[in-house]
Amino acid sequence: MRSARRSAPVRRTPRKPEASPKVIEGSLDGTGLKIAIVVSRFNEFIGSRLLSGALRVLERRGVRAHDTVVIKVPGAFEIPLVAKRLADSGRHDAVVCLGAVVRGETPHFEWIAGEASSGIARASFDTGVPVLFGVLTVNTLDQALDRSGGKHGNKGAEVAEGAIEMATLVRALAAKAR
């Protein structure tokens, strides 16, 4: 038989609610931002579609037309140099890089896509300015069309939104550091 002994109630001290982590993130409000866009003329039909998508998003998100500059370069290989110069200038909150490299029958594709990618990343790392990669690297022209306003959306528009978000995040981080 069990004892009828009751144990005394356990008193618990109320736990303090754990503090939530501080979250810092950018916004999609582009008001007051200055954005540069570097676009490749090679595969211009695709580049112009990416550019149109980017410009529409920037306007819709509050970036004024006179606060946007578009620089056209011969090809994707030339994008990083110009992106770095723009980021170094101190006149832009972000740089958007647009173009299309379509795979062909030679290894040229790998060289151009790889150098454009690493050069754009290096421009951002070296300057601390968001430099965003919007260069399509695709196997076919149909894939490029699908990603420049077709069934897969417009990567130019997506990258422009990313530029706004990163520019506002960098500003928020700078404000917290003061």
Stockholm file with secondary structure:
# STOCKHOLM 1.0

chainA/1-178         MRSARRSAPVRRTPRKPEASPKVIEGSLDGTGLKIAIVVSRFNEFIGSRLLSGALRVLERRGVRAHDTVVIKVPGAFEIPLVAKRLADSGRHDAVVCLGAVVRGETPHFEWIAGEASSGIARASFDTGVPVLFGVLTVNTLDQALDRSGGKHGNKGAEVAEGAIEMATLVRALAAKAR
#=GR chainA/1-178 SS CCCCCCCCCCCCCCCCCCCCCCCCCCCSCCTTCCEEEEEESTTHHHHHHHHHHHHHHHHHTTCCGGGEEEEEESSGGGHHHHHHHHHHTTCCSEEEEEEEEECCSSTHHHHHHHHHHHHHHHHHHHHSSCEEEEEEEESSHHHHHHHEEETTEEHHHHHHHHHHHHHHHHHHHHHHHC
#=GC SS_cons         CCCCCCCCCCCCCCCCCCCCCCCCCCCSCCTTCCEEEEEESTTHHHHHHHHHHHHHHHHHTTCCGGGEEEEEESSGGGHHHHHHHHHHTTCCSEEEEEEEEECCSSTHHHHHHHHHHHHHHHHHHHHSSCEEEEEEEESSHHHHHHHEEETTEEHHHHHHHHHHHHHHHHHHHHHHHC
//
